[in-house]
Amino acid sequence: MADKYPLTRRLEKIIEAVKFFAPSNVDELTAEVINTINKRTLPNKRAFRRLFYKSVKNITCTTYIIPVTDGVVTGYLFNSSDSLAITSLKPLLIFFHGGGWIFGNIELYSLYCNHLAHITNSSVLLVDYRLAPAYKFPTAVEDCFDAYLWALQGIKYWKADPDRIFLVGDSVGGSLAAGVSLLCRDRKKQLPNGQILIYPVTDGRLRTESFSLYSDSPTLSAKQMQFYIRNYQREPKDILSPLFSPLLAPDLSRQPETLIIGAEYDPLKDDGRLYAEALNDAGSKANYLEIKGAYHALIHYPKAPGADEINCILRQFTSGRPADKVQAMTEAELKRDAKLKMQMATQKFHEEE
C-alpha cells in the first residue's frame, strides 16, 4: 500500500483520526457501536485536536428543531457575530454531512461547518438527518429535502441572500445534495442557486474504474462502501433509484450550477467525474476539479493534502465565480494568477494605444 498511496507521518496520523469516527473494520460495527461512535467527543489530547480546524470564536451556533416527515431532525446554524457581517446579506450553505448514511458525529462536522462559515463568509446550516440502520432509504434524502424547504423560510431571518443558496455535501452528503436538487425540480420547488459536491457517491452499483483501482484506499475501502450501502438500502433495487444513485437519473437537465471536487486516491473519484459529465451532457452546468495527492474524507484536516486548494475552491464558487471558471489552486496561486492577468491586460491596452 505504501507504494500505491504516498503516506507521510502526518498523513498517517490524520488517517488514524478518520478511523476514530469511521472505523475500517466494519465487521465489528453493530447499531450500538455505531451510535456510540456518533456520540464520541474529540479526545482531550493536544496532538489529536491539532489535526482539526480550530473553532473560530466570532462564529456562533444556533440550534433548531426542523420538522420532517414522521418526525424531526436537528439543524445547527453557523453564523458570524461580527456587527459588519450581520448587516449585509450572505450566502446560505446547507450542509449534508458524509459518513456512509450511518455515521454523523456532530462535533466533528460542527468544527468543519464553523470553519466553512468563516472562510466563505456564509451562513452554514448543518443538517443532522436521521441515520441508518435505524432509518433506511429514502429517509435521509427526504429529511434533507424537508430541511431545505424549511431553510428557505428562514432566509429573511438569517439575513441570507436568496440568490446565493447552495447545497453542500461530502461523500454520501454529496449524494444527498444531488438528490435534493432532483427532488426540487421534480416536485416543482425552488431550486438552489448552486451545489457543491465533495467526493460524492453518485452510483451505488460501485462499478467504476476508480472504485476497483482504489478499493483498498486507507480512508475508504470497497468493504466499507458495501457495508454502508447494505445498511442504508431497504432492498437491493434501491441503488437504482436516482435518489440513491443520482448518476442513474434518466433526466439531469434543469439542475443548478454544480461544482464537484474529487480526490486523486479515492475509490469514488469516477463517481464525481462521471456525474459532472452527465450533467453537462444534459444541458446543466457542472465543473469537476480533482485534487492531486488528496484522499477521501479529509476535508476536516487543515494539514491534509489538498486542504488549501479545497478552501480556495469553496471561496471562489460561493463568492459568485461561475463553476466553469473556478480553478483548483491555493489562494496565493489564485492571487498570482489574477495579478498576471492584470499585467497582461495592462500591457495589451498600452500596445493598442
ZIJO-V166940 format. One line per field, one symbol per residue. burial: b if it has 24 or more other C-alpha atoms within 12 Angstrom, else e. A space follows every 50 residues. Layout:
# ZIJO-V166940
burial=???
This chain:
# ZIJO-V166940
burial=eeeeeeeeeebebbbebbbbbbbbebeeeeeeebeebbeeebeeeeeeee bbbbbbeebbbeeeebbbeeeebbbbbbbbbeeeebeebbbbbbbbbbbb bbbbbbbbbbbbbbbbbbbbbbbbbbbbbbbbbeebbbbbbbbbbbbbbb bbebbeebbbbbebbbbbbbbbbbbbbbbbbbbbeeeeebbbbbbbbbbb bbbbbbebebbeebbbbbbbbbbbbbbbbbbbbeeeebbebbbbbbbbbe ebebbbbbbbbbbbbbbbbbbbbbbbbbbbeeebbbbbbbbbebbbbbbb bbbbbbbbbbbbbbbbbbbbebbeebbbbbbeeeeeeeeeeeeeeeeeee eee
